[in-house]
Amino acid sequence: CVLIFGVIKCSGLREKPIQRRFRPLLRNPVPNTHYETFRVLQFNILADGLSGLRSDRGAFSRAIPEAMAWETRKYQLLHEILQYDPDCITLQECDHYYDFFLPKLTTFGYDGVYAPKPASACLEVSENSDGCAIFVKRSRLRIASSETVTYALSKGSGDDGSSTLVMAMNQVGLIVTCDVIGNSGGVINRGDNPLVVSTTHLKAKKSEMGERYRDKEVNQLLQSINKTMRA
């Protein structure tokens, strides 16, 4: 099975974030069939280097400066994530992976992988690039392998796609193959039925050309996922 998650953005958080209700996706299960269910939380956390660290706060004009400050947001984000006790967490615009999310979530029983953007705009104001991250609860899932996809498009992709010249894009995708851990602590899905989780942050430009870029990026990611599933 494959799970792909991406792109809801949070520009400011309440002191006590609201609690959302999860809805099961399996509405009509087959009788007498065992299912492993997983809770997945995806979150575009808004990079500090695209908001609070900038003099214009990333043009989030409706947010007060205190709401955009990383020291204010970081534990609110952690609370928002952990209150749902997810088995898998996918993050976009994550630029505090090594100095916050990895050490904090590790203490709460998660393992993670990270794919930074090759030319993140965050580097204009910080030493940290933003990128995509995936965390899994180690009591439920074990990371067997991971792959970063850096999108590459022909220079004619924005027009007729006829150019043979290739340019690297700044967006990335992250693919993780997981073993499923049973109640006894052993792996229960070895063989030809891996659990593959992927997350990405696509080209953000709101235009017809941006749509063409996003379409090509998604297709590249799906091709990489298919290769991972067949490996």
ROSE-4610 file (N, C-alpha, C; in Angstrom, 1 decimal, always signed):
// ROSE-4610
residu = [C/C/C/V/V/V/L/L/L/I/I/I/F/F/F/G/G/G/V/V/V/I/I/I/K/K/K/C/C/C/S/S/S/G/G/G/L/L/L/R/R/R/E/E/E/K/K/K/P/P/P/I/I/I/Q/Q/Q/R/R/R/R/R/R/F/F/F/R/R/R/P/P/P/L/L/L/L/L/L/R/R/R/N/N/N/P/P/P/V/V/V/P/P/P/N/N/N/T/T/T/H/H/H/Y/Y/Y/E/E/E/T/T/T/F/F/F/R/R/R/V/V/V/L/L/L/Q/Q/Q/F/F/F/N/N/N/I/I/I/L/L/L/A/A/A/D/D/D/G/G/G/L/L/L/S/S/S/G/G/G/L/L/L/R/R/R/S/S/S/D/D/D/R/R/R/G/G/G/A/A/A/F/F/F/S/S/S/R/R/R/A/A/A/I/I/I/P/P/P/E/E/E/A/A/A/M/M/M/A/A/A/W/W/W/E/E/E/T/T/T/R/R/R/K/K/K/Y/Y/Y/Q/Q/Q/L/L/L/L/L/L/H/H/H/E/E/E/I/I/I/L/L/L/Q/Q/Q/Y/Y/Y/D/D/D/P/P/P/D/D/D/C/C/C/I/I/I/T/T/T/L/L/L/Q/Q/Q/E/E/E/C/C/C/D/D/D/H/H/H/Y/Y/Y/Y/Y/Y/D/D/D/F/F/F/F/F/F/L/L/L/P/P/P/K/K/K/L/L/L/T/T/T/T/T/T/F/F/F/G/G/G/Y/Y/Y/D/D/D/G/G/G/V/V/V/Y/Y/Y/A/A/A/P/P/P/K/K/K/P/P/P/A/A/A/S/S/S/A/A/A/C/C/C/L/L/L/E/E/E/V/V/V/S/S/S/E/E/E/N/N/N/S/S/S/D/D/D/G/G/G/C/C/C/A/A/A/I/I/I/F/F/F/V/V/V/K/K/K/R/R/R/S/S/S/R/R/R/L/L/L/R/R/R/I/I/I/A/A/A/S/S/S/S/S/S/E/E/E/T/T/T/V/V/V/T/T/T/Y/Y/Y/A/A/A/L/L/L/S/S/S/K/K/K/G/G/G/S/S/S/G/G/G/D/D/D/D/D/D/G/G/G/S/S/S/S/S/S/T/T/T/L/L/L/V/V/V/M/M/M/A/A/A/M/M/M/N/N/N/Q/Q/Q/V/V/V/G/G/G/L/L/L/I/I/I/V/V/V/T/T/T/C/C/C/D/D/D/V/V/V/I/I/I/G/G/G/N/N/N/S/S/S/G/G/G/G/G/G/V/V/V/I/I/I/N/N/N/R/R/R/G/G/G/D/D/D/N/N/N/P/P/P/L/L/L/V/V/V/V/V/V/S/S/S/T/T/T/T/T/T/H/H/H/L/L/L/K/K/K/A/A/A/K/K/K/K/K/K/S/S/S/E/E/E/M/M/M/G/G/G/E/E/E/R/R/R/Y/Y/Y/R/R/R/D/D/D/K/K/K/E/E/E/V/V/V/N/N/N/Q/Q/Q/L/L/L/L/L/L/Q/Q/Q/S/S/S/I/I/I/N/N/N/K/K/K/T/T/T/M/M/M/R/R/R/A/A/A]
num = [1/1/1/2/2/2/3/3/3/4/4/4/5/5/5/6/6/6/7/7/7/8/8/8/9/9/9/10/10/10/11/11/11/12/12/12/13/13/13/14/14/14/15/15/15/16/16/16/17/17/17/18/18/18/19/19/19/20/20/20/21/21/21/22/22/22/23/23/23/24/24/24/25/25/25/26/26/26/27/27/27/28/28/28/29/29/29/30/30/30/31/31/31/32/32/32/33/33/33/34/34/34/35/35/35/36/36/36/37/37/37/38/38/38/39/39/39/40/40/40/41/41/41/42/42/42/43/43/43/44/44/44/45/45/45/46/46/46/47/47/47/48/48/48/49/49/49/50/50/50/51/51/51/52/52/52/53/53/53/54/54/54/55/55/55/56/56/56/57/57/57/58/58/58/59/59/59/60/60/60/61/61/61/62/62/62/63/63/63/64/64/64/65/65/65/66/66/66/67/67/67/68/68/68/69/69/69/70/70/70/71/71/71/72/72/72/73/73/73/74/74/74/75/75/75/76/76/76/77/77/77/78/78/78/79/79/79/80/80/80/81/81/81/82/82/82/83/83/83/84/84/84/85/85/85/86/86/86/87/87/87/88/88/88/89/89/89/90/90/90/91/91/91/92/92/92/93/93/93/94/94/94/95/95/95/96/96/96/97/97/97/98/98/98/99/99/99/100/100/100/101/101/101/102/102/102/103/103/103/104/104/104/105/105/105/106/106/106/107/107/107/108/108/108/109/109/109/110/110/110/111/111/111/112/112/112/113/113/113/114/114/114/115/115/115/116/116/116/117/117/117/118/118/118/119/119/119/120/120/120/121/121/121/122/122/122/123/123/123/124/124/124/125/125/125/126/126/126/127/127/127/128/128/128/129/129/129/130/130/130/131/131/131/132/132/132/133/133/133/134/134/134/135/135/135/136/136/136/137/137/137/138/138/138/139/139/139/140/140/140/141/141/141/142/142/142/143/143/143/144/144/144/145/145/145/146/146/146/147/147/147/148/148/148/149/149/149/150/150/150/151/151/151/152/152/152/153/153/153/154/154/154/155/155/155/156/156/156/157/157/157/158/158/158/159/159/159/160/160/160/161/161/161/162/162/162/163/163/163/164/164/164/165/165/165/166/166/166/167/167/167/168/168/168/169/169/169/170/170/170/171/171/171/172/172/172/173/173/173/174/174/174/175/175/175/176/176/176/177/177/177/178/178/178/179/179/179/180/180/180/181/181/181/182/182/182/183/183/183/184/184/184/185/185/185/186/186/186/187/187/187/188/188/188/189/189/189/190/190/190/191/191/191/192/192/192/193/193/193/194/194/194/195/195/195/196/196/196/197/197/197/198/198/198/199/199/199/200/200/200/201/201/201/202/202/202/203/203/203/204/204/204/205/205/205/206/206/206/207/207/207/208/208/208/209/209/209/210/210/210/211/211/211/212/212/212/213/213/213/214/214/214/215/215/215/216/216/216/217/217/217/218/218/218/219/219/219/220/220/220/221/221/221/222/222/222/223/223/223/224/224/224/225/225/225/226/226/226/227/227/227/228/228/228/229/229/229/230/230/230/231/231/231]
x = [+0.8/+0.0/+0.9/+0.3/+1.1/+0.3/+1.0/+0.4/+1.2/+0.5/+1.2/+0.5/+1.3/+0.7/+1.5/+0.8/+1.4/+0.4/+0.7/+0.6/-0.6/-0.7/-1.6/-0.7/-0.8/+0.1/-0.5/+0.3/-0.2/+0.7/+0.1/+0.9/+0.8/+0.0/-0.1/-0.9/-0.6/-1.3/-1.9/-3.0/-3.6/-2.8/-3.0/-2.3/-2.6/-3.9/-4.3/-4.9/-4.2/-4.7/-6.0/-6.9/-8.2/-7.8/-8.6/-8.4/-9.4/-8.8/-9.6/-9.9/-11.0/-11.4/-10.9/-10.4/-9.9/-11.1/-11.2/-12.2/-11.6/-12.0/-11.5/-11.7/-10.7/-10.9/-11.6/-11.4/-12.0/-13.4/-14.4/-15.8/-16.5/-16.1/-16.8/-15.8/-15.3/-14.3/-14.9/-14.0/-14.4/-14.5/-15.7/-15.9/-14.7/-14.4/-13.4/-12.0/-11.7/-10.4/-9.7/-8.4/-7.7/-7.0/-7.1/-6.6/-5.6/-4.5/-3.6/-4.0/-4.4/-4.7/-3.6/-3.4/-2.4/-3.0/-2.5/-2.9/-1.8/-2.1/-1.1/-1.5/-0.5/-0.7/+0.2/-0.3/+0.6/+0.4/+1.5/+1.5/+2.5/+2.1/+3.0/+3.2/+4.3/+4.5/+5.0/+5.1/+5.6/+7.0/+8.0/+9.4/+9.7/+10.5/+10.9/+11.6/+12.4/+13.2/+12.3/+11.1/+10.1/+9.1/+9.3/+8.3/+9.0/+9.1/+9.5/+10.9/+11.8/+13.2/+13.3/+12.3/+12.3/+11.8/+12.3/+11.9/+10.4/+9.9/+8.5/+7.6/+8.3/+7.6/+6.9/+7.6/+7.1/+5.8/+5.5/+4.2/+3.0/+3.1/+1.9/+1.4/+0.8/+0.5/-0.6/-1.4/-2.5/-2.1/-0.8/-0.3/+0.5/+0.3/+1.1/+2.6/+3.6/+5.0/+5.2/+4.6/+4.8/+4.3/+3.3/+2.7/+3.7/+4.5/+5.4/+6.7/+7.0/+8.3/+8.5/+9.6/+9.9/+9.8/+10.3/+10.2/+8.7/+7.8/+6.4/+5.8/+6.2/+5.5/+6.0/+7.2/+7.8/+7.1/+6.8/+6.1/+4.7/+4.1/+2.7/+2.6/+3.5/+3.6/+3.8/+4.7/+4.9/+3.7/+3.0/+1.8/+0.7/+0.6/-0.5/-0.2/+1.1/+1.4/+1.1/+1.6/+1.6/+0.2/-0.6/-1.9/-2.8/-2.4/-3.2/-2.5/-1.3/-0.7/-0.5/+0.0/+0.1/+1.1/+0.9/+1.8/+2.9/+2.5/+3.3/+3.1/+4.1/+4.1/+4.8/+4.2/+4.8/+4.8/+6.0/+6.1/+6.7/+6.1/+6.7/+7.1/+8.0/+8.6/+9.3/+9.9/+10.6/+12.0/+12.4/+13.7/+14.4/+13.7/+14.3/+14.3/+14.7/+14.6/+15.7/+16.9/+18.0/+18.1/+17.7/+17.8/+16.5/+15.4/+14.2/+13.4/+12.9/+11.9/+12.5/+13.8/+14.4/+14.6/+15.3/+15.6/+14.3/+13.3/+12.1/+11.3/+11.1/+10.2/+10.9/+12.2/+12.9/+12.6/+12.5/+12.2/+10.8/+9.9/+8.5/+8.3/+9.4/+9.3/+9.2/+9.8/+9.7/+11.1/+11.2/+12.4/+12.1/+13.1/+12.8/+13.8/+13.4/+14.3/+13.9/+14.9/+14.7/+15.3/+14.6/+15.1/+15.1/+16.2/+16.3/+16.2/+15.6/+15.7/+17.1/+17.5/+18.8/+19.2/+18.2/+18.4/+17.3/+17.2/+16.1/+16.2/+15.1/+15.0/+15.4/+15.2/+15.5/+17.0/+17.9/+19.3/+19.7/+18.7/+19.0/+19.0/+18.4/+18.3/+18.7/+19.1/+19.4/+20.4/+21.0/+21.9/+21.0/+19.8/+18.9/+18.1/+18.2/+17.4/+16.0/+15.0/+13.7/+13.6/+12.7/+12.5/+11.4/+11.3/+10.3/+10.9/+10.0/+10.5/+9.4/+9.7/+8.8/+9.3/+8.4/+8.7/+7.7/+8.2/+7.3/+7.5/+6.4/+6.4/+7.1/+8.2/+9.1/+8.4/+7.3/+6.6/+5.7/+5.4/+4.4/+5.1/+6.1/+6.8/+8.3/+9.0/+10.4/+10.8/+11.7/+12.1/+13.2/+12.8/+13.7/+14.6/+14.1/+14.9/+14.2/+15.0/+14.4/+15.1/+14.4/+14.9/+14.4/+15.3/+15.0/+14.8/+13.8/+13.5/+13.7/+14.7/+14.9/+14.4/+13.3/+12.7/+13.6/+13.6/+14.4/+13.4/+13.3/+12.4/+13.2/+12.8/+13.4/+13.1/+13.9/+13.7/+12.6/+12.1/+10.9/+9.6/+9.7/+8.5/+7.5/+7.9/+6.9/+6.2/+6.8/+6.2/+5.7/+6.5/+6.0/+6.7/+7.6/+8.3/+9.3/+9.6/+10.5/+12.0/+12.3/+13.7/+14.4/+15.6/+16.4/+17.3/+17.3/+18.1/+17.3/+18.1/+17.4/+17.9/+16.9/+17.2/+16.7/+17.5/+17.1/+16.1/+15.1/+14.1/+14.5/+13.9/+14.2/+13.3/+12.2/+11.3/+11.8/+11.4/+11.8/+10.7/+10.8/+9.9/+10.7/+10.0/+10.7/+9.8/+10.5/+9.8/+10.5/+9.6/+10.1/+9.4/+10.2/+9.6/+9.7/+8.6/+8.5/+8.2/+8.7/+8.3/+7.2/+6.1/+5.1/+5.4/+5.3/+5.6/+4.4/+4.3/+3.1/+3.2/+2.1/+2.0/+3.1/+3.7/+4.7/+6.1/+6.2/+7.4/+8.1/+7.5/+8.2/+7.6/+8.3/+7.9/+6.8/+5.7/+4.6/+4.3/+5.1/+4.8/+6.0/+6.9/+8.1/+7.6/+8.4/+8.1/+7.6/+6.4/+6.0/+4.9/+4.8/+3.7/+4.3/+5.2/+5.8/+4.8/+5.0/+4.2/+5.1/+4.7/+5.5/+4.7/+5.4/+4.9/+5.7/+5.0/+5.7/+5.1/+6.0/+5.5/+6.3/+5.7/+6.3/+5.8/+6.5/+6.1/+6.3/+5.3/+5.4/+5.6/+5.9/+6.0/+4.8/+5.1/+4.0/+3.4/+4.0/+3.6/+2.2/+1.3/-0.1/-0.3/+0.0/-0.2/-0.4/-0.7/-0.8/+0.5/+1.6/+2.9/+3.2/+2.8/+3.0/+2.3/+1.1/+0.3/+1.0/+1.6/+2.3/+3.5/+4.2/+5.4/+4.9/+3.8/+3.3/+2.9/+2.2/+1.8/+3.1/+4.1/+5.3/+6.0/+6.0/+6.7/+5.9/+4.6/+3.8/+4.1/+4.2/+4.5/+5.8/+6.8/+8.2/+8.1/+7.4/+7.3/+6.6/+5.5/+4.8/+5.7/+6.5/+7.4/+8.4/+8.9/+9.9/+9.2/+8.0/+7.2/+7.0/+6.6/+6.4/+7.7/+8.9/+10.1/+10.4/+10.1/+10.3/+9.4/+8.2/+7.2/+7.7/+8.4/+8.8/+10.1/+10.9/+12.2/+12.2]
y = [-1.2/+0.0/+1.2/+2.3/+3.6/+4.7/+5.6/+6.7/+8.0/+8.9/+10.2/+11.3/+12.2/+13.3/+14.6/+15.7/+17.0/+18.1/+19.1/+20.5/+21.3/+21.3/+22.3/+23.1/+24.4/+25.3/+25.9/+26.1/+26.7/+28.0/+29.1/+30.4/+30.9/+30.4/+30.9/+29.9/+29.7/+28.7/+29.3/+28.7/+29.2/+28.7/+29.3/+28.9/+27.4/+27.0/+25.6/+25.2/+24.5/+24.1/+23.3/+23.5/+22.7/+21.2/+20.4/+18.9/+18.5/+17.9/+17.4/+16.0/+15.6/+14.2/+13.4/+12.2/+11.4/+10.5/+10.3/+9.4/+8.2/+7.0/+5.9/+5.9/+5.4/+5.4/+4.1/+3.0/+1.7/+1.7/+2.0/+2.1/+0.8/-0.1/-1.4/-2.5/-2.9/-3.9/-5.3/-6.1/-7.5/-8.3/-9.0/-9.9/-10.9/-11.2/-12.2/-11.9/-10.6/-10.3/-9.3/-9.7/-8.8/-7.7/-6.5/-5.3/-4.6/-4.2/-3.3/-1.9/-1.1/+0.3/+1.2/+2.4/+3.3/+4.7/+5.5/+6.9/+7.7/+8.5/+9.3/+10.8/+11.6/+13.0/+13.7/+14.6/+15.4/+16.9/+17.6/+19.0/+19.8/+20.8/+21.9/+22.8/+22.8/+23.5/+25.0/+25.4/+26.8/+27.0/+27.0/+27.1/+28.5/+28.4/+29.6/+30.5/+30.0/+30.8/+31.4/+31.1/+31.7/+32.6/+32.8/+33.6/+34.3/+33.7/+34.5/+35.1/+34.5/+35.0/+36.2/+36.4/+37.5/+38.8/+39.9/+41.2/+41.5/+40.9/+41.1/+39.9/+39.0/+37.8/+37.0/+37.0/+36.2/+36.7/+38.0/+38.6/+38.1/+37.4/+37.0/+38.2/+39.1/+40.4/+40.3/+39.2/+39.1/+38.5/+38.0/+37.3/+38.3/+38.3/+39.2/+38.6/+39.5/+39.0/+37.9/+37.9/+36.9/+35.5/+35.5/+34.2/+33.6/+34.4/+33.9/+33.5/+33.9/+33.6/+32.1/+31.5/+30.1/+29.7/+30.5/+30.1/+30.0/+30.7/+30.6/+29.4/+29.2/+28.2/+26.7/+26.5/+25.2/+24.2/+24.6/+23.7/+23.6/+24.6/+24.5/+23.5/+23.5/+22.5/+21.1/+21.0/+19.6/+19.1/+20.0/+19.6/+19.2/+20.0/+19.7/+18.3/+18.0/+16.7/+15.5/+15.7/+14.5/+14.3/+15.3/+15.1/+14.0/+13.7/+12.7/+11.4/+11.3/+10.0/+9.3/+9.9/+9.3/+8.2/+7.2/+6.2/+6.7/+7.6/+8.2/+9.7/+10.5/+11.9/+12.3/+13.1/+13.7/+15.2/+15.8/+17.3/+17.9/+19.1/+19.9/+21.2/+21.9/+23.1/+23.0/+21.9/+21.6/+22.1/+23.2/+23.7/+23.6/+23.0/+22.7/+21.2/+20.4/+19.0/+18.5/+18.9/+18.4/+19.0/+20.3/+21.0/+21.0/+20.4/+20.4/+19.1/+18.9/+17.8/+16.4/+16.2/+14.9/+14.6/+15.5/+15.1/+15.0/+15.9/+15.9/+14.7/+14.4/+13.2/+11.9/+11.9/+10.7/+10.3/+11.3/+11.0/+10.5/+10.8/+10.3/+9.0/+8.3/+7.0/+7.0/+8.1/+8.1/+8.1/+7.5/+7.6/+8.4/+9.1/+10.0/+10.0/+10.5/+10.7/+12.1/+12.7/+14.1/+14.3/+15.1/+15.4/+16.9/+17.6/+19.1/+19.5/+20.7/+21.2/+21.6/+21.4/+21.7/+23.2/+24.1/+25.5/+26.2/+25.9/+26.5/+28.0/+28.7/+30.1/+30.4/+29.5/+29.7/+30.0/+29.5/+29.8/+31.2/+32.1/+33.5/+34.1/+33.5/+34.1/+33.2/+32.0/+31.0/+29.9/+29.2/+28.1/+26.8/+26.8/+25.6/+25.7/+24.6/+24.5/+23.9/+24.2/+23.5/+22.3/+21.4/+20.2/+19.4/+18.1/+17.2/+16.2/+15.8/+14.8/+13.8/+12.6/+11.5/+10.9/+10.8/+10.1/+9.0/+7.9/+6.7/+6.3/+5.9/+5.4/+4.0/+3.9/+2.7/+1.5/+1.6/+0.4/-0.1/+0.7/+0.2/+0.0/+0.8/+0.8/+0.9/+0.2/+0.3/+0.7/+1.7/+2.2/+1.3/+0.7/-0.3/+0.4/+1.4/+2.2/+3.5/+4.5/+5.8/+6.3/+7.1/+7.7/+9.1/+10.0/+11.4/+11.5/+12.2/+12.5/+14.0/+14.4/+15.8/+15.9/+16.6/+16.7/+17.4/+16.8/+17.3/+17.4/+18.6/+18.8/+19.3/+19.0/+19.6/+21.1/+21.9/+23.3/+23.7/+22.8/+23.1/+22.6/+22.1/+21.5/+22.6/+23.8/+24.9/+25.3/+24.8/+25.2/+23.9/+23.4/+22.2/+20.9/+21.0/+19.8/+19.2/+19.9/+19.4/+19.5/+20.4/+20.6/+19.4/+19.1/+18.0/+18.5/+19.8/+20.3/+20.0/+19.7/+19.3/+20.3/+20.7/+21.6/+20.9/+21.0/+20.5/+21.5/+21.0/+21.8/+21.9/+22.8/+23.0/+22.1/+21.6/+20.8/+19.4/+18.7/+17.3/+16.5/+15.2/+14.2/+13.2/+12.6/+11.7/+10.4/+9.2/+7.9/+7.1/+6.5/+5.6/+4.2/+3.2/+1.8/+1.3/+0.8/+0.5/-1.0/-1.6/-2.9/-2.6/-3.4/-3.3/-4.2/-3.6/-4.3/-4.8/-6.1/-6.7/-6.5/-7.0/-6.8/-7.5/-8.6/-9.3/-8.7/-7.6/-7.0/-7.4/-8.4/-8.9/-8.3/-8.4/-7.8/-8.8/-8.2/-9.0/-8.8/-8.0/-7.8/-8.0/-8.8/-9.0/-9.7/-9.5/-10.1/-9.1/-9.5/-8.7/-7.7/-7.3/-6.4/-5.3/-4.5/-3.4/-2.3/-1.5/-0.3/+0.8/+1.6/+2.7/+4.0/+4.9/+6.2/+7.3/+8.2/+9.3/+10.7/+11.7/+13.0/+14.0/+15.1/+16.0/+17.4/+18.4/+19.8/+20.2/+20.4/+20.7/+22.2/+22.5/+23.9/+24.7/+25.9/+26.6/+27.7/+28.0/+29.1/+28.9/+29.9/+29.8/+30.4/+29.5/+29.9/+28.6/+28.8/+27.7/+26.9/+27.7/+27.0/+26.3/+26.9/+26.2/+24.9/+24.8/+23.6/+22.6/+23.0/+22.0/+21.4/+22.3/+21.8/+20.8/+21.1/+20.2/+18.9/+18.9/+17.7/+16.8/+17.4/+16.6/+16.1/+17.0/+16.5/+15.3/+15.4/+14.3/+13.0/+13.1/+11.9/+11.4/+12.2/+11.7/+11.0/+11.6/+10.9/+9.6/+9.5/+8.2/+7.2/+7.6/+6.6/+6.1/+7.0/+6.5/+5.6/+5.9/+5.0/+3.6/+3.6/+2.3/+1.5/+2.1/+1.4/+0.9/+1.7/+1.2/+0.0/+0.0/-1.1/-2.3/-2.2/-3.4/-3.9/-3.1/-3.5/-4.7]
z = [+0.0/+0.0/+0.0/-0.5/-0.6/+0.0/+0.8/+1.4/+0.9/+0.3/-0.1/+0.6/+1.2/+2.0/+1.7/+1.6/+1.4/+1.4/+1.8/+1.7/+2.3/+3.6/+4.2/+5.1/+5.1/+5.8/+7.0/+8.0/+9.3/+9.5/+9.5/+9.6/+11.1/+11.9/+13.3/+14.1/+15.3/+16.1/+17.4/+17.8/+19.0/+20.2/+21.4/+22.6/+22.9/+22.7/+22.8/+21.5/+20.6/+19.3/+19.5/+18.6/+18.6/+18.3/+18.8/+18.5/+17.4/+16.4/+15.3/+15.4/+14.8/+14.9/+13.7/+13.9/+12.8/+12.4/+11.1/+10.5/+9.8/+10.1/+9.4/+7.9/+7.1/+5.7/+5.2/+6.0/+5.7/+6.2/+5.3/+5.7/+5.6/+4.7/+4.5/+4.5/+5.6/+5.7/+5.3/+4.7/+4.4/+5.6/+5.8/+7.0/+7.1/+8.4/+8.7/+8.1/+7.9/+7.3/+8.3/+8.6/+9.5/+8.8/+9.4/+8.8/+9.9/+9.4/+10.2/+9.9/+10.9/+10.6/+11.2/+10.6/+11.0/+11.0/+12.0/+12.0/+11.5/+10.4/+9.7/+9.9/+10.3/+10.4/+9.5/+8.6/+7.7/+8.1/+7.9/+8.4/+7.7/+7.0/+6.5/+7.6/+8.3/+9.5/+9.3/+8.1/+7.8/+8.3/+7.3/+7.7/+8.4/+9.5/+10.2/+9.3/+8.3/+7.4/+6.3/+6.3/+5.3/+6.0/+7.3/+8.1/+9.2/+10.4/+11.6/+11.5/+10.7/+10.6/+9.7/+8.9/+7.9/+8.4/+7.9/+8.5/+8.1/+7.0/+6.7/+7.2/+8.0/+8.5/+7.4/+6.2/+5.1/+4.5/+4.8/+4.2/+4.9/+6.0/+6.8/+7.6/+6.9/+7.5/+8.6/+8.6/+9.5/+10.8/+10.9/+12.1/+12.9/+14.2/+15.0/+15.1/+15.3/+15.4/+16.3/+17.5/+18.5/+18.0/+17.2/+16.7/+15.6/+15.0/+13.9/+14.5/+15.7/+16.3/+16.6/+16.2/+16.4/+17.8/+18.7/+20.2/+20.6/+20.0/+20.3/+19.6/+18.4/+17.6/+17.9/+18.2/+18.1/+19.1/+20.3/+21.2/+21.0/+20.4/+19.9/+18.8/+17.9/+16.8/+17.3/+18.3/+18.9/+19.6/+20.3/+21.0/+20.0/+18.9/+17.9/+17.2/+17.0/+16.5/+17.4/+18.6/+19.6/+20.2/+20.2/+20.8/+20.1/+18.8/+18.1/+18.1/+18.7/+18.8/+17.5/+16.4/+15.1/+15.0/+14.2/+13.9/+12.9/+12.0/+11.0/+10.9/+10.8/+10.7/+9.4/+8.6/+7.4/+7.5/+7.4/+7.6/+6.3/+5.9/+4.9/+5.4/+4.7/+5.1/+6.5/+6.7/+8.0/+7.9/+8.6/+8.6/+10.0/+11.0/+12.3/+12.6/+11.6/+11.7/+12.8/+12.5/+13.4/+14.8/+14.9/+16.2/+17.0/+16.5/+17.2/+17.0/+15.8/+15.6/+15.8/+15.3/+15.5/+16.9/+17.7/+19.1/+19.9/+19.7/+20.5/+20.2/+18.9/+18.6/+18.9/+18.8/+19.2/+20.7/+21.5/+22.9/+23.1/+22.2/+22.2/+21.4/+21.0/+20.4/+18.9/+18.2/+16.8/+16.2/+15.0/+14.2/+12.9/+12.4/+11.3/+10.2/+9.0/+7.9/+7.3/+6.6/+6.2/+4.8/+4.0/+2.6/+2.5/+2.6/+2.5/+1.0/+0.8/-0.6/-0.9/-2.2/-2.6/-2.6/-2.8/-2.8/-2.1/-0.8/+0.0/+0.1/+0.0/+0.2/+1.7/+2.6/+4.0/+4.2/+3.3/+3.4/+3.3/+2.8/+2.7/+4.1/+5.1/+6.4/+7.5/+7.2/+8.2/+7.6/+8.5/+8.1/+7.8/+8.1/+7.9/+6.6/+5.8/+4.7/+5.1/+4.4/+4.7/+3.8/+4.1/+3.3/+3.9/+3.5/+3.9/+4.9/+5.8/+6.8/+7.1/+7.4/+7.7/+9.0/+10.0/+11.3/+11.4/+12.0/+12.3/+13.7/+14.3/+15.7/+15.7/+16.4/+16.3/+16.9/+17.7/+18.2/+17.1/+16.1/+15.0/+13.7/+13.4/+12.1/+12.2/+11.3/+11.2/+9.9/+9.8/+8.5/+7.9/+6.8/+6.1/+5.1/+4.4/+3.4/+3.2/+2.6/+2.3/+1.0/+0.3/-1.0/-1.1/-1.5/-1.8/-3.3/-3.7/-5.1/-5.3/-6.1/-6.5/-7.9/-8.1/-9.4/-10.5/-11.6/-12.8/-14.0/-14.6/-15.7/-16.9/-18.1/-19.2/-19.2/-19.8/-19.8/-20.7/-21.5/-22.3/-21.6/-20.3/-19.7/-19.4/-19.3/-19.1/-20.4/-21.5/-22.8/-23.5/-24.4/-25.2/-24.8/-23.9/-23.4/-24.4/-25.5/-26.5/-26.2/-25.3/-25.0/-24.4/-24.8/-24.2/-23.1/-22.8/-21.7/-20.4/-19.4/-18.1/-17.0/-16.2/-15.1/-13.8/-12.7/-11.4/-10.8/-10.2/-9.5/-8.0/-7.3/-5.9/-5.0/-5.6/-4.8/-4.6/-3.6/-3.3/-2.9/-3.1/-2.5/-1.7/-0.7/+0.2/+0.2/+0.0/+0.0/+1.0/+1.9/+2.9/+2.8/+2.9/+2.9/+4.4/+4.9/+6.3/+6.5/+7.5/+8.0/+9.1/+9.1/+10.1/+11.3/+12.5/+13.7/+14.3/+14.6/+15.2/+16.7/+17.4/+18.9/+19.6/+19.0/+19.7/+19.5/+18.7/+18.4/+17.1/+16.4/+15.2/+14.0/+12.9/+11.6/+11.0/+10.5/+10.0/+8.6/+7.9/+6.4/+5.5/+5.9/+5.0/+3.7/+2.6/+1.4/+0.4/-0.3/-1.4/-1.0/+0.3/+0.7/+1.6/+1.1/+1.9/+2.1/+3.2/+3.4/+3.0/+1.9/+1.4/+1.7/+2.3/+2.7/+1.9/+1.3/+0.6/+0.9/+1.0/+1.1/+0.2/-0.2/-1.1/-0.9/-1.4/-1.4/-2.9/-3.6/-5.0/-5.3/-6.6/-7.0/-6.6/-6.0/-5.4/-6.3/-7.4/-8.3/-8.8/-8.5/-8.8/-10.3/-11.2/-12.6/-13.5/-14.7/-15.6/-15.7/-15.8/-15.9/-14.6/-13.4/-12.2/-12.1/-12.7/-12.8/-13.6/-14.7/-15.6/-14.8/-14.1/-13.3/-12.2/-11.5/-10.5/-11.1/-12.2/-12.9/-13.2/-13.7/-14.0/-12.8/-11.7/-10.5/-9.9/-9.8/-9.3/-10.1/-11.4/-12.2/-11.9/-11.7/-11.4/-10.0/-9.1/-7.8/-7.9/-8.6/-8.8/-9.4/-10.4/-11.1/-10.1/-9.2/-8.2/-7.2/-6.8/-5.9/-6.5/-7.8/-8.5/-8.5/-8.7/-8.7/-7.3/-6.3/-4.9/-4.6/-5.1/-4.8/-5.5/-6.7/-7.4/-7.0/-6.2/-5.8/-4.8]
